[in-house]
């Protein structure tokens, strides 16, 4: 009986391992969703600097009563422009939105808000990207729904569109309010 060299078993084993990995990945509920380890846990700490003369905020604001959103954005971000009308609509409905300007020039960020409107009740700048890293941000825009105890309820990577607003953001807000 001929012996099979050990090295000959490596390619089929590697193929089998990748096939299992791909199969498990395809069985996820939403294969496009980027997971967050913070769902149900307290929002990570903030290390922000002021953005111009705009009101700033701290961790205490995120632990205040009521549901709120935290939105990471930048003036150089095309999808941030796309989602901006939806943020303004949420703000007009009375949803408090805290903005975190990500790795941006202050003058550009302020011009962006002057041009498109400011939906944020408070804004901080994350010049180094440390806060975004601590929150697990993949890229801007990214939005988090935070409850009245400062816990992360929902995370949306990418722009808030009408579809994500109706399918993710509003249901998370309603659930947090007990509606």
Buried (B, 14 or more C-beta within 10 A) or exposed (E): EEEEEEEEEEEEEEEEEEEEEEEEEEEEEEEEEBEBEBBEEBBBEBBBEEBEEBEBBEEEBBBEEEBBBBBBBBBBBEBBBBBBBBBBBBBEEEBBBBBBBBBBBBEEBBEBBEEBEBBBBBBBBBBEEEBBEBBBBEBBBBBBBBBBEBBBBBBBBBBBBEEBBEEBBBBBBEBBEEE
